[in-house]
Amino acid sequence: MKKLPDLEAWAIFAKIAEVGTFAGAAAELALSQATVSKAVARLEARMNTTLFHRTSRRMVLTDSGLAALEHAARLLHEGQAAEAALAERSTSLRGPIRIAAPMSFGLSHLAPALPPFMAMHPEVNLDIEFSDELVDLVANRFDLALRISCLPDSSLLARRLCSVRILLVGSPAYFERHGRPEHPRQLAVHRALQYAYSQDGASWKFRHEHHGEFAQPIEAALRVNNAEALEHALQAGLGLALQPEFLVWQDIQAGRLQAVMQDWQVDPIVLHILTPPGRRRPARVQRFIDYLIESFARQPWARDGAQEHAQA
């Protein structure tokens, strides 16, 4: 198997030819003269040829050196251009950001937050995938993801944005017909509307400050894989549902829905921003993360502040 080209040595060779001396090349590249000399020696040994004629007064390229110079100079230039492009990309507020977000939260809260950011940073391109599936950030080349869940251990970096209450809600008309439950066991005679990805499956679990925990099995009259789809059935008085506060707080304020059994609490969900391993993020990605942190902190359904964790 052939060895890889000694790209560092060829770049040093090109710089020597450009500035005219070994000492000058060493100074520009922030290397020792010994390192520069050894790089040329490696090339000459590998190519079995001499690249420079050196005397006490001057140094000139040999015919072999002249033949190699154009290629070596191109390597040096392309390497410098690649580093400059990546440095500019990592520090400038331009370029793409690829984002994954859950469907209901993404449509109701992330999407409305995008226009102000886009107006402030017109050279940033946002590419967003809305899905309740837990996508692989690394394999799918996402810069960040919003997740509302308990996070498994992984190499991903997580920033906790806030917790969100889960409320048992129904319409005033529903409660007029069926009564207001005061204990989880009373839900056995109520109609349940269920989010399919609920972590508790076919039971609704509650916790009371004095009475402890209680799990009530339910039989769903409607089961959907997008919690936002329960809105119409709830407002039509067709049942009760456990819903995140970010979906129903406006309906509660407007009187279209009411929260019941608030002394029996459901474990809150937590909103996180996840990023791939590695703490160095392009400036545009960090700016977008900072923008989301500030934007969501002002929301009426956000219950606590952001915290950063090394891993998720």
Secondary structure, 3 states (H helix, E strand, C coil): CCCCCCHHHHHHHHHHHHHCCHHHHHHHHCCCHHHHHHHHHHHHHHHCCCCEEECCCCEEECHHHHHHHHHHHHHHHHHHHHHHHHHHHHHCCCEEEEEEECHHHHHHHHHHHHHHHHHHCCCEEEEEEECCCCCCCCCCCCCEEEEECCCCCCCCEEEEEEEECEEEEECHHHHHHHCCCCCHHHHHHCCEEEECCCCCCCEEEEEECCCEEEEEECCEEEEECCHHHHHHHHHCCCCEEEEEHHHHHHHHHHCCCEEECCCEECCCEEEEEEECCCCCCCHHHHHHHHHHHHHHHCCCCCCCCCEEECCC
